[in-house]
C-alpha cells in the first residue's frame, strides 16, 4: 500500500493515540513494501521512526508490531532491541522466539534481568547460544528448564549440564526431562541413576549400551574428575576394616563368598571395601548402594564382576535384612540380573568409578 508524504505528515501532526497507531502501521507497511537493504540510508530512518512511535504505544499495539517484525528479513536493530527487552512478555515473546536479529548481548541481558516468562520464550528460541542457555539454567524454574531441554537446537556448556544434573537431583519433577535429554553427557546421566525411578534407570542403561568405544575414555575422565569432588569422609572404622580385608587377602584372597561372610558377621565397612575392590567401583558408590538398599544397582556391580547369581541373591537378602519379603524382592531382582547384558553392566560400573585404594 502506498502512502503519500502529505498523508504521513498529517498523521504525524495529530498526537491522538489512534492516529499515532495508524501512523506507526503505515510506516511499518512502507518498510515491508520497500524492503530496504542493510546498506540503505532509509533503513536507519525507518528504525528511528518506528522505535519512537512504538515507545508511545500501549503494550497491545507494541505486541502487534513485534509480531510483524519478528520475521523481518532486514533488521531494524534499535527497534528489535527495544522490543526484545520490553518488560511486557506479549511484546517481547515473538522477538525472543523468532527474530534472528537480536544481538547475543541483548539476549543475555534479557536472560539476566527479565521475568520467568521471558526465560520461557528464550528457551524456545532456535540455536540458542551457550551464554544465554547458561543464564537460563542458573535462573529459571523447573518448568522453564523442561522447555529448554526439549529444544534440540539449544546449546549448553558442560557447566550448564552439571548444574542441570545438580538441580534435578533436588527436584524430582525435572528428572525425566534431564534423563531424556539427548545431549546430556553420559557420565552425568549415570550420576542420575541413584535418584531416578525404575523406568528412567532403564533409559540410562539403554544409553550406556549405545556409547561408542572411542568416546568412553574421555567420558570416564570427566566423570572421575567430578566424582572426586563429592566424596564423604570415610567411616571411623575404615582403617580397621582395611586391615581385616588385607588379612583375608593374605589368608587366601577375598572372593564373592568373602562378601557374604563380612555381611553375616556385621562388618559392613569391610564388606564395602571388599566389594569395591572386587567389582571395580568407588568405595563411596558401594556405600551409597548399600545404605539405600539399591538392589538393582547391586545387581549391576555383581553382574559386571561376573558374580554367580546365587551370590547376588544372598547379598541382596542380607542387605534387605528384616524388610518384608526379602526373598521375594531378591528373586525379583535376580530376574533383572539375568536379563542384564554383562557389557552394559561393565560400562555402567565404569561411570561409577574405580575402587578405593
N, C-alpha and C positions, 0 to 999 in steps of 0.2 A: 504494500500500500504506500503510495507516495503522499508526502505532506509538504505543502508549500512553506517557505520560510516565514511568510506572513502569518499563517495559521499557528506555527510554533511560537512565534514572538507573542502573539495574542494570548496563547495559553500560558506562556512564561510570565506575563504581566499579571495574570489572575492568581492570587495567592490562596484561593479556596482549596480545601482538601481534595474535592472531586476533580477539579481542573488540574491540580498538580499530579494527581494519579493518572489522568488522561495524558498529560504531557509525558510522564515517565513511560507509559506504554507506547506512545507514538515514537519517542526516541529509541526505545528498545526495538520497535518494528523496523525503524530505519537501520539500526545496527545490523539486524539479521538480514535485511534486504540487501544492503550494500556489502556485507561481509568483508570489512576492511582487512588487509593483510597486516601481519605483525609489524611491518616497517612503514605502514601508512600513518602519517601525522594525525589523521582523523581518529585513529584508534584512541589516542590519549584524550581527545575531546569527548568522545563517547563515554570513556571511563569516568572522567571528571563529572560530567553532567549527570549520568545515571547514579553515580555514587552519592552525589549531593542530594538528588531527588529521593533516593532510597532512604537516606537518613531522615528525611522529613515525613516519611510514610509510616502508617501503623504497621504492626507486625504481619497482619494478613496480606497486605499489599507487598511487603518485602518478601514474603514467602512465595507469592505469585512470580515475582521477578527471579527469585532464586531457582525456582523450578524451570524457568526458561533458560537461565544462564548455566545451569549445571552441565549441559551437554554442548555448550558453545564451542565451536572449533577454534576461534581466535580469542584468546582470553582478554578480558578487561581486568588487569591484575589488581588494581586497587579495589574495584567493586567485589571481585571474588574474595579477596582477603576480608573485606568488611562483612560480607555475608557469611563466610565460614566462621568468623569469630562472634557472630551475633549470638547473644545470650538466649534468644528465643529459639528453641530447638526446631520448630517448624520452618524457620528461615534457614538455619544452618544445616539441617539434615541433608537436603538434596545436594548441596555443595560438598559436604564432607563425604557423602557416599559416592557421588558420581563424577564430580568435576576433576579432570586431570590437571587443572591449572593451579591448584592450591600448592603453595610452596611448602617444602618439608618443615621449615622453621615455623610456619603458621599452624601446620598440623600438630607439631609438638606443643605449641602454645595452647591450642585447644585441649589437647590431652592433659596438659598440666594444670589448666585453670578452669575449665568449664565443667558442666554438670555430668551426672551419670548418663543422662540421655545423649549427650554429645559423645561420650565414650562409646555408647552403644552404636551410634551412627558411624563413628570411625571404625569400629570393629567389623563393619560390613564392607568397608572400602577395599577395592581390588588392589593387589600388590602393595599392601600396607608396609611402609618402611620399618626396619628393625627399631629405629629410635622411637617411633610412635608406639609400636607394639609393646616395647619395654615399659613405657609410661602407662599404658593401659593396664598391663599386668600388675603394676605397682599400685594403681589407684582404684581399679574397677571392682565392682561387686561380682559375686559368683555368676549371676545370670548373664552379665555382660561378657565375662570370660568364656562362657559356653558359646556365645555368638562368635567371639574371636576364634575359638578353636574350630568352629565349623567353617571358617573362612580359609579355604585351602590355599589361597594366594597370599595370605598374610605371612610376613617374615619375622621370626623371633630369634633372639640370640640364645646362646647356651645359658646365660644368666637368667633370662626370662623363663626358659624351660625349667630350670631348677626352682625358680620362685613359684611357678605353677604347681610343681610337684609338692613343694612345701605347703602351699595353700590347700591343695587337695587333701593332703594328709589330715588337715584340721577341719575340712568341710566335706563331709561325705557326699553332699549333693553335687559336688564338682567332679567326683572321682570318675564317673562314667565317661564324661566328656574328655577328661585327661587321658584315660586309658585308650579311648577310641581315636585319639588324635594321632594321625599317621606320621607326623613329623617329629613326635616326641622321641628323643634319643633312647635307644633300647636299654641302656644302663639305668636311666632314670625311670623308665617304665617298670623295670624289675624292682625298683625301690617301692613301687606301689603295691607289690604283691601281698605284703603282710597287712595291708589296711583295707583292701577291697573285698567285695563279696565274691562268691564262688564263680559266677558266670564271667566276671571280669578277670579273675585269675586264669580261667581257661583261655581268654583272649590274649593274655600276656604270654602264656606258654605257646600259643599258636604263632605269635610274633617272633618268639625266640627261635622257633623252628625254621623261620624264613631268613635268618641272618646269613649273609654271605661270609664265607670263611675269611676273606681278605679284610673285612670290616671288624672282625671280632677283637683283634689285639688292641686297636685304638679305643674301641668302646670299653674294653676291660680296663685300660689305663685310666680313662676318665672316671669310671665307676670307683676304682680303688682310691683315687685322689679325693673324691667326695666322701666316701665311706670313712676314710681315715680321720676326718674332722668330727665324726659323730659318735665316737666310742664313749661308753660309760666307764667309770672306774671299775677295775677288776674286783671280784669278790674278795673279802678279807681272808678267806682260806685258800686263795688261789695258789700261793707258793707251796702250801702243804699238799694240796691236791696234785700239783705238778710232780712233787716227789713221789706220790703214790703211783701216778701214771708211769713215771720213769722206772720205778721199782718193778712194775708189772712188765715193762718192756725188757728189763734185764732178765726177768724170770722166764721169758719165752715170747714176749711181744704182746701187744694189745690186738684184739680181734673183735669182730662184731659181738661175740659171746661175752667179751670183757665188758662191753657196754651194759649188757643185761645185768652182769654182776655188780657193777657200780651203782646202777639204779636200785637194785634189790637191797643193797647194803645202805642205801640212803646217802651215798656220796655223790651228790648232784654235780658239784664242781668238777670232780674227777671224770664223771660221765661226759660233761660238756667239753672238757679238754680232749678227751679221747675221741669223741665223735667228730670234733672239729678237725682233728688230725686225720682220722680215717676217711672222712667224707670230703675233706678239702674245702672247708668253709671257715670263715672268721669265727672266733670264739663268741663274739657278740651276736652273730647270726644264730649260732646254735643256742645261745642263751635266750634270745627272743622267741625262737621256735618252741623251746621247752616251756618258757614262762606263759606263753599264750596258748599252749596246747594245740599248736598248729599241725594237725596230723597230716594234712595234705602236703605241707612244706616238709615235714619229716619224711614222708614217702618219697619226695623228690631227692633229698640228700641220700637216703638209703638206696634208691634206685641208681643214682649217679655213682655211688660207691660199690655197686653190684652186691649189696647185701641180699641174703636169701629173704624171700617173702616171709618166712616164719620168724626171722629175726625182727623184721619190721613190725609184724603183728604183736610180738612180745613187747617190744619197746613202746608201741602205741598203747597197749593195755597198762603198762607200768606208768606211762606219762599221764594217762587219764585218771589213774588211781581209783578212788571210790566213786567217781562220777557214774551216774545212771547208765547202765547197759554198756560198759566199756568194751566188752567183746563184740557187741553188735556194731558199735561205731568203728572198731578196729577192722572188722571184716569188711565194712563198707569202704573204708579207705584202702583196704587190701585190694579191692577191685580196681580202684583208681591206680594203685601201684602196678597192677598187672597191665593196665591199658596204657600206661605212660611210656613212650619211647625212651630208651636209655640215653640216646644222643640229645634229646630235648632236655632231659633232666640234667645232663652234664653241662650243657650250655647255660641253663638257668643257674646252676650252682656256681659257675664261673663268675656270674654277675654278683653273686653274694660274697665273693672274695675268697682269698686263700686262708689257710689255717693259722691260728695263733701260735707264735713261737714260744 
